[in-house]
Structures are given as C-alpha cells and as structure tokens.
Amino acid sequence: MPNFADINSCCRKIPEDSRHFPAIAMQLLHEQSLLQINLPDRFREQAQRIPVYETLFKIGKCNLSVGRIYEGHLNAIKLIKDHGSESQKEYFFQKAKIGKLFSVWNTEISSEALRAHVIADKLELNGAKTFCSGGLQIDHAIITAEVDGAKQMLILPLKEYPKLTEDWSLWNPTGMKNSVSCRIDFSGIEVSSELKLGKLDAYQEQPWFSGGAMRFAAVQLGGAEALLHSAIDHLNTQNKSNDPYQQQRMGTMAILVETGKFWLKKAQEIDDNQQDYTSAEIVNFADMMRSAILNISEEILQLTERSIGVQGFMENHPMEQVYRDLKVYLKQPGPDLALKNVGAYTFDHYKR
C-alpha cells in the first residue's frame, strides 16, 4: 500500500513557486504505483485495488497542487478508457505504467479558442489553452479543439512539439502555485488524425463530464483536513487544547471532515458499481458532492482562521499555504449551476 507519510514529507519540501513543477513528488507517486490506480488490471504493478477517492483525498491532504496534477492524470486515463481505440489504450496505458504523466486541458479564452483545420490526414491547430496544469512537464495532454462546430479530443505527446512554450502572463495566483497552470499556444502545430480521441463532443458526454467533479472535491476535502490538523497542532503548541471555545471549533471541524468522508465513500461505491446507477443519478450525486464539500471547505477555512488568528497568516506557518491553496482550488467553474441542477433534480425525483 502507498506510504503517504513519505509523500507528505516530500511535499513539505516543495519550494512554493508558480514556475516550479513538483517533479520529485510526482516521481514518488509513480514509484508507489499511484499513477496506475485506475488502469485496467493487466497494466498495474499491484494486484490489490487502491481506492481512487481515498487516494485523491490523501494526496490533497499532502499538497493541493500535487493533488490537482494527479487528479488531471486520473481524468485523462479515464477518458482514454472510455473513448480510446484498442490500439490507443494499449499504447497509452503502457506509457502510464512506466510513469508517464497525463493531463486534460479544456479551459480557454473565447477570443483564442482552439480550433483544428483538417488537412488530408492531419489537423492544423490554431488557438491556446489556459490553466494547463502541469505545463510542459506533462508527457501526454488531452486537449479539446473545435472541428466543424463540435469539440474533438486530441492526445498530444508534448515532447514531440519542441516549439511549444509556457506563457506565465496569466498565472500569478495567491495559491496553488505549484500546479504551474500556465497558458500554452498551439497555433501552427500539426497533429496526426491518429491522435483523435473518441468521436466529436465525446468529452462533454454525461455522466462523467459532470461526474468528474467528484475527483476534485475529494482533493479539496484533503486540503480541508490538512487545515484541521494545522489548527490542532497550533492550539496544542499554544496550550489551548482545554479552551472550551477552541474545543467547540475543533468539534465542528471534525464533524465537517467526517461528513465529507461519507461523500467520498459513496463516490467510490458509484465508481465501482456504475452499472447500478443512471446517468442522471451520477450527475446529480456529483453536483451534490461538489456543493457539499465546497460548503464544508469554506466553513473549515473560516473556523481555522478564527482558531489560529493572525499567526496563521505569517509566512512559514503550516496553515498559511494550505489556506491560500484551498481558497484558490475551491474556485471551480459553475458552482451555482451545480446547486441549481440539484434543486431541479429534486423537484423531479425526490422520493417520499
């Protein structure tokens, strides 16, 4: 089984820099077979199944930027499993088995949306992607490009395009610096048609277009528990563990984290038994889970701040970086829409 103490120790040594990719941490995840956990059995070194959502949670607890890159890797592997040809699965899963990193880059600015012009058996790209987590340290990136008015997924072996560069002008965040989520311009790149992944608009197919939110919510909850531990450690150091108000806050935070873990267990159950759930049920659960963990995390941020006070905002305090990272990572797209969709589903399906 993975040694998360070693992973946590490694993550504590990562210099916080928006251009520093956590390469040593990602190599350690490979050495502990964690880049393989959602590969088909024959591509995994370990016969024993490692729960995906518990792993995402524990890595998020170690470092949210590492968790973000790791979640993107698992997302890419799932997309290849769901939409890849047999030859693509064989090739790319072998790459993942030997430690190659994958990611998924979909975000873009409308004025420079990525488009692909078909020329014979190639696609010529024009446009850029933003928030490309992992940057050019990623080995294979799944990107979406507009083709004939629809979205086509492409798997790019990034090392084969040496002219690609990382643009840092849009990446100067207060937190999540080590996710190195830069902008990359793909204009002028020619891609073989063999690198198409799935049919047009496959990327947005439900339930997993929305269902993927369960993965990032698991990472976020790990960050929330890291904040709880930073508060406990600080209060113990200050000899305030007997303060009744601090005990009340710690109790509230513990309940919140344990509540979040029930969402993780249900997410794992759904992932393991997808055939037992309709697409609408999976999407609704994902919308509920991300909404619930957003609320849990925001309350824990507030309680940690009140528990530790100004000392927690000093550089090198254990709370400070996790607090900033979680604040930034919680800014996932469409939270209001997700909650609205839960309400609409409830009107139609809630059982008496």
JOGI-V593177 format. One record per backbone hydrogen bond with DSSP energy under -1.0 kcal/mol. CO is the residue of the C=O (numbers start at 1). NH is the residue of the N-H. Records with the same first field share a line. If there is no record, write none. Layout:
# JOGI-V593177
CO = NH, NH
This chain:
# JOGI-V593177
3 = 7
4 = 8
5 = 9
6 = 10
7 = 11
8 = 12
10 = 13
11 = 14
17 = 20
21 = 23
22 = 26
23 = 27
24 = 28
25 = 29
26 = 30
27 = 31
28 = 32
29 = 34
30 = 33
36 = 39
40 = 43
41 = 44
51 = 55
52 = 56
53 = 57
54 = 58
55 = 59
56 = 60
57 = 61
58 = 62
59 = 63
63 = 67
64 = 68
65 = 69
66 = 70
67 = 71
68 = 72
69 = 73
70 = 74
71 = 75
72 = 76
73 = 77
74 = 78
75 = 79
76 = 80
77 = 81
78 = 82
79 = 83
80 = 84
85 = 89
86 = 90
87 = 91
88 = 92
89 = 93
90 = 94
91 = 95
92 = 96
93 = 97
94 = 98
95 = 100
96 = 99
101 = 139, 140
103 = 142
107 = 130
109 = 112
110 = 113
112 = 128
114 = 146
115 = 126
117 = 124
119 = 122
121 = 193
122 = 119
123 = 191
124 = 117
125 = 188
126 = 115
127 = 186
129 = 184
131 = 133
132 = 135
134 = 137
135 = 138
139 = 158
140 = 103
141 = 156
142 = 105
143 = 154
145 = 152
146 = 116
147 = 150
150 = 147
151 = 201
152 = 145
153 = 197
154 = 143
156 = 141, 158
157 = 160
158 = 161
161 = 164
167 = 183
168 = 171
176 = 179
177 = 180
179 = 134
180 = 182
182 = 132
183 = 167
184 = 129
186 = 189
189 = 125
191 = 123
192 = 195
193 = 196
195 = 155
199 = 202
202 = 205
205 = 209
207 = 211
208 = 212
210 = 213
211 = 214
212 = 215, 216
213 = 217
214 = 218
215 = 219
216 = 220
217 = 221
218 = 222
219 = 223
220 = 224
221 = 225
222 = 226
223 = 227
224 = 228
225 = 229
226 = 230
227 = 231
228 = 232
229 = 233
230 = 234
231 = 235
232 = 236
233 = 237
234 = 238
235 = 240
236 = 239
240 = 243
243 = 247
244 = 248
245 = 249
246 = 250
247 = 251
248 = 252
249 = 253
250 = 254
251 = 255
252 = 256
253 = 257
254 = 258
255 = 259
256 = 260
257 = 261
258 = 262
259 = 263
260 = 264
261 = 265
262 = 266
263 = 267
264 = 268
265 = 269
266 = 270
267 = 271
268 = 272
269 = 273
273 = 276
274 = 277
278 = 282
279 = 283
280 = 284
281 = 285
282 = 286
283 = 287
284 = 288
285 = 289
286 = 290
287 = 291
288 = 292
289 = 293
290 = 294
291 = 295
292 = 296
293 = 297
294 = 298
295 = 299
296 = 300
297 = 301
298 = 302
299 = 303
300 = 304
301 = 305
302 = 306
303 = 307
304 = 308
305 = 309
309 = 312
310 = 313
311 = 314
314 = 317
319 = 323
320 = 324
321 = 325
322 = 326
323 = 327
324 = 328
325 = 329
326 = 330
328 = 331
330 = 332
334 = 338
335 = 339
336 = 340
337 = 341
338 = 342
339 = 343
340 = 344
341 = 345
342 = 346
343 = 347
344 = 348
345 = 349
346 = 350
